Amino acid sequence: MRCLEPMIITEILRLKEMHLTYREIAEATDVSKTTVGEIINKC
């Protein structure tokens, strides 16, 4: 997992709470689906 800014991590978690898919979150934040999944699973 690459090092991300805290604001991006916060945005990923916010979008997940809005019930977006990993793909939609990845497109919105310009990170990979894998990275999205890793962040969500660790938080």
Gaussian input, Z-matrix of N, CA and C with variables (Angstrom, degrees):
# hf/3-21g

backbone

0 1
 N
 C     1     B1
 C     2     B2     1     A1
 N     3     B3     2     A2     1     D1
 C     4     B4     3     A3     2     D2
 C     5     B5     4     A4     3     D3
 N     6     B6     5     A5     4     D4
 C     7     B7     6     A6     5     D5
 C     8     B8     7     A7     6     D6
 N     9     B9     8     A8     7     D7
 C    10    B10     9     A9     8     D8
 C    11    B11    10    A10     9     D9
 N    12    B12    11    A11    10    D10
 C    13    B13    12    A12    11    D11
 C    14    B14    13    A13    12    D12
 N    15    B15    14    A14    13    D13
 C    16    B16    15    A15    14    D14
 C    17    B17    16    A16    15    D15
 N    18    B18    17    A17    16    D16
 C    19    B19    18    A18    17    D17
 C    20    B20    19    A19    18    D18
 N    21    B21    20    A20    19    D19
 C    22    B22    21    A21    20    D20
 C    23    B23    22    A22    21    D21
 N    24    B24    23    A23    22    D22
 C    25    B25    24    A24    23    D23
 C    26    B26    25    A25    24    D24
 N    27    B27    26    A26    25    D25
 C    28    B28    27    A27    26    D26
 C    29    B29    28    A28    27    D27
 N    30    B30    29    A29    28    D28
 C    31    B31    30    A30    29    D29
 C    32    B32    31    A31    30    D30
 N    33    B33    32    A32    31    D31
 C    34    B34    33    A33    32    D32
 C    35    B35    34    A34    33    D33
 N    36    B36    35    A35    34    D34
 C    37    B37    36    A36    35    D35
 C    38    B38    37    A37    36    D36
 N    39    B39    38    A38    37    D37
 C    40    B40    39    A39    38    D38
 C    41    B41    40    A40    39    D39
 N    42    B42    41    A41    40    D40
 C    43    B43    42    A42    41    D41
 C    44    B44    43    A43    42    D42
 N    45    B45    44    A44    43    D43
 C    46    B46    45    A45    44    D44
 C    47    B47    46    A46    45    D45
 N    48    B48    47    A47    46    D46
 C    49    B49    48    A48    47    D47
 C    50    B50    49    A49    48    D48
 N    51    B51    50    A50    49    D49
 C    52    B52    51    A51    50    D50
 C    53    B53    52    A52    51    D51
 N    54    B54    53    A53    52    D52
 C    55    B55    54    A54    53    D53
 C    56    B56    55    A55    54    D54
 N    57    B57    56    A56    55    D55
 C    58    B58    57    A57    56    D56
 C    59    B59    58    A58    57    D57
 N    60    B60    59    A59    58    D58
 C    61    B61    60    A60    59    D59
 C    62    B62    61    A61    60    D60
 N    63    B63    62    A62    61    D61
 C    64    B64    63    A63    62    D62
 C    65    B65    64    A64    63    D63
 N    66    B66    65    A65    64    D64
 C    67    B67    66    A66    65    D65
 C    68    B68    67    A67    66    D66
 N    69    B69    68    A68    67    D67
 C    70    B70    69    A69    68    D68
 C    71    B71    70    A70    69    D69
 N    72    B72    71    A71    70    D70
 C    73    B73    72    A72    71    D71
 C    74    B74    73    A73    72    D72
 N    75    B75    74    A74    73    D73
 C    76    B76    75    A75    74    D74
 C    77    B77    76    A76    75    D75
 N    78    B78    77    A77    76    D76
 C    79    B79    78    A78    77    D77
 C    80    B80    79    A79    78    D78
 N    81    B81    80    A80    79    D79
 C    82    B82    81    A81    80    D80
 C    83    B83    82    A82    81    D81
 N    84    B84    83    A83    82    D82
 C    85    B85    84    A84    83    D83
 C    86    B86    85    A85    84    D84
 N    87    B87    86    A86    85    D85
 C    88    B88    87    A87    86    D86
 C    89    B89    88    A88    87    D87
 N    90    B90    89    A89    88    D88
 C    91    B91    90    A90    89    D89
 C    92    B92    91    A91    90    D90
 N    93    B93    92    A92    91    D91
 C    94    B94    93    A93    92    D92
 C    95    B95    94    A94    93    D93
 N    96    B96    95    A95    94    D94
 C    97    B97    96    A96    95    D95
 C    98    B98    97    A97    96    D96
 N    99    B99    98    A98    97    D97
 C   100   B100    99    A99    98    D98
 C   101   B101   100   A100    99    D99
 N   102   B102   101   A101   100   D100
 C   103   B103   102   A102   101   D101
 C   104   B104   103   A103   102   D102
 N   105   B105   104   A104   103   D103
 C   106   B106   105   A105   104   D104
 C   107   B107   106   A106   105   D105
 N   108   B108   107   A107   106   D106
 C   109   B109   108   A108   107   D107
 C   110   B110   109   A109   108   D108
 N   111   B111   110   A110   109   D109
 C   112   B112   111   A111   110   D110
 C   113   B113   112   A112   111   D111
 N   114   B114   113   A113   112   D112
 C   115   B115   114   A114   113   D113
 C   116   B116   115   A115   114   D114
 N   117   B117   116   A116   115   D115
 C   118   B118   117   A117   116   D116
 C   119   B119   118   A118   117   D117
 N   120   B120   119   A119   118   D118
 C   121   B121   120   A120   119   D119
 C   122   B122   121   A121   120   D120
 N   123   B123   122   A122   121   D121
 C   124   B124   123   A123   122   D122
 C   125   B125   124   A124   123   D123
 N   126   B126   125   A125   124   D124
 C   127   B127   126   A126   125   D125
 C   128   B128   127   A127   126   D126

   B1=1.4428
   B2=1.5204
   B3=1.3045
   B4=1.4519
   B5=1.5235
   B6=1.3170
   B7=1.4579
   B8=1.5315
   B9=1.3224
   B10=1.4612
   B11=1.5212
   B12=1.3202
   B13=1.4495
   B14=1.5286
   B15=1.3091
   B16=1.4616
   B17=1.5303
   B18=1.3337
   B19=1.4708
   B20=1.5224
   B21=1.3330
   B22=1.4663
   B23=1.5231
   B24=1.3259
   B25=1.4636
   B26=1.5274
   B27=1.3173
   B28=1.4698
   B29=1.5219
   B30=1.3178
   B31=1.4652
   B32=1.5298
   B33=1.3180
   B34=1.4698
   B35=1.5204
   B36=1.3200
   B37=1.4614
   B38=1.5280
   B39=1.3306
   B40=1.4681
   B41=1.5239
   B42=1.3215
   B43=1.4575
   B44=1.5242
   B45=1.3251
   B46=1.4634
   B47=1.5271
   B48=1.3276
   B49=1.4634
   B50=1.5209
   B51=1.3415
   B52=1.4669
   B53=1.5280
   B54=1.3325
   B55=1.4725
   B56=1.5271
   B57=1.3425
   B58=1.4526
   B59=1.5206
   B60=1.3194
   B61=1.4618
   B62=1.5234
   B63=1.3390
   B64=1.4682
   B65=1.5227
   B66=1.3110
   B67=1.4692
   B68=1.5303
   B69=1.3105
   B70=1.4643
   B71=1.5349
   B72=1.3273
   B73=1.4641
   B74=1.5228
   B75=1.3218
   B76=1.4646
   B77=1.5247
   B78=1.3149
   B79=1.4634
   B80=1.5285
   B81=1.3291
   B82=1.4629
   B83=1.5262
   B84=1.3246
   B85=1.4675
   B86=1.5214
   B87=1.3263
   B88=1.4707
   B89=1.5310
   B90=1.3488
   B91=1.4630
   B92=1.5272
   B93=1.3086
   B94=1.4630
   B95=1.5263
   B96=1.3310
   B97=1.4691
   B98=1.5192
   B99=1.3179
   B100=1.4630
   B101=1.5232
   B102=1.3162
   B103=1.4602
   B104=1.5237
   B105=1.3237
   B106=1.4637
   B107=1.5265
   B108=1.3215
   B109=1.4623
   B110=1.5155
   B111=1.3150
   B112=1.4651
   B113=1.5278
   B114=1.3148
   B115=1.4658
   B116=1.5231
   B117=1.3170
   B118=1.4618
   B119=1.5271
   B120=1.3142
   B121=1.4637
   B122=1.5288
   B123=1.3206
   B124=1.4617
   B125=1.5252
   B126=1.3219
   B127=1.4822
   B128=1.4996
   A1=108.65
   A2=116.16
   A3=118.73
   A4=110.60
   A5=115.90
   A6=121.78
   A7=108.47
   A8=115.74
   A9=120.31
   A10=110.39
   A11=115.25
   A12=120.29
   A13=109.51
   A14=117.20
   A15=120.13
   A16=113.75
   A17=117.35
   A18=119.40
   A19=111.38
   A20=117.80
   A21=120.67
   A22=109.81
   A23=116.33
   A24=120.13
   A25=109.82
   A26=116.32
   A27=120.76
   A28=110.56
   A29=116.78
   A30=121.04
   A31=111.01
   A32=117.26
   A33=121.20
   A34=109.99
   A35=117.15
   A36=120.84
   A37=111.34
   A38=116.96
   A39=120.77
   A40=110.83
   A41=116.33
   A42=120.16
   A43=111.16
   A44=117.34
   A45=120.81
   A46=110.25
   A47=117.36
   A48=121.04
   A49=111.57
   A50=116.83
   A51=121.46
   A52=111.16
   A53=116.12
   A54=124.26
   A55=113.51
   A56=117.32
   A57=120.30
   A58=109.06
   A59=116.41
   A60=120.64
   A61=109.45
   A62=115.14
   A63=119.32
   A64=110.12
   A65=117.18
   A66=120.88
   A67=110.29
   A68=117.38
   A69=120.79
   A70=111.12
   A71=116.05
   A72=120.03
   A73=110.35
   A74=116.67
   A75=120.86
   A76=111.28
   A77=116.75
   A78=120.20
   A79=111.18
   A80=116.68
   A81=120.71
   A82=112.84
   A83=116.89
   A84=120.69
   A85=113.92
   A86=116.40
   A87=122.26
   A88=112.48
   A89=115.71
   A90=121.55
   A91=107.53
   A92=117.53
   A93=120.72
   A94=110.84
   A95=115.48
   A96=120.52
   A97=110.56
   A98=116.48
   A99=120.67
   A100=110.57
   A101=117.23
   A102=121.51
   A103=110.56
   A104=117.11
   A105=121.24
   A106=109.47
   A107=116.43
   A108=121.01
   A109=112.14
   A110=117.14
   A111=120.82
   A112=110.92
   A113=116.83
   A114=120.19
   A115=110.16
   A116=117.16
   A117=120.43
   A118=110.46
   A119=117.78
   A120=120.54
   A121=112.51
   A122=117.71
   A123=120.67
   A124=112.75
   A125=116.99
   A126=119.48
   A127=112.88
   D1=132.18
   D2=-179.95
   D3=-79.87
   D4=160.30
   D5=-179.40
   D6=-76.68
   D7=124.05
   D8=-178.29
   D9=-116.61
   D10=155.22
   D11=175.81
   D12=-68.41
   D13=146.16
   D14=179.51
   D15=-55.90
   D16=-32.95
   D17=179.49
   D18=-65.48
   D19=-35.23
   D20=178.78
   D21=-68.37
   D22=-41.33
   D23=178.60
   D24=-62.42
   D25=-43.64
   D26=177.96
   D27=-60.93
   D28=-41.75
   D29=179.54
   D30=-64.64
   D31=-41.29
   D32=177.87
   D33=-59.85
   D34=-45.84
   D35=-179.50
   D36=-66.55
   D37=-37.45
   D38=178.09
   D39=-64.33
   D40=-44.02
   D41=-179.90
   D42=-66.21
   D43=-35.59
   D44=177.54
   D45=-63.51
   D46=-39.67
   D47=177.72
   D48=-64.89
   D49=-21.86
   D50=176.91
   D51=-87.14
   D52=7.29
   D53=176.15
   D54=67.15
   D55=31.55
   D56=172.60
   D57=-78.54
   D58=154.39
   D59=177.37
   D60=-77.72
   D61=164.24
   D62=177.21
   D63=-58.13
   D64=-38.81
   D65=-179.48
   D66=-63.55
   D67=-45.44
   D68=-179.88
   D69=-64.45
   D70=-40.56
   D71=177.86
   D72=-64.73
   D73=-43.04
   D74=179.59
   D75=-60.47
   D76=-42.49
   D77=179.58
   D78=-66.89
   D79=-38.69
   D80=-178.04
   D81=-71.00
   D82=-30.13
   D83=-175.78
   D84=-107.36
   D85=-2.66
   D86=178.46
   D87=61.80
   D88=41.78
   D89=172.03
   D90=-128.16
   D91=168.02
   D92=-178.02
   D93=-76.74
   D94=158.42
   D95=176.00
   D96=-60.23
   D97=-37.28
   D98=179.49
   D99=-61.87
   D100=-44.82
   D101=179.21
   D102=-63.62
   D103=-41.60
   D104=176.88
   D105=-57.48
   D106=-48.46
   D107=-179.59
   D108=-60.84
   D109=-42.59
   D110=-179.66
   D111=-63.74
   D112=-41.68
   D113=-179.72
   D114=-66.23
   D115=-44.98
   D116=-178.81
   D117=-64.82
   D118=-39.90
   D119=-179.13
   D120=-70.20
   D121=-27.28
   D122=-178.91
   D123=-86.20
   D124=-15.49
   D125=-175.40
   D126=-103.80

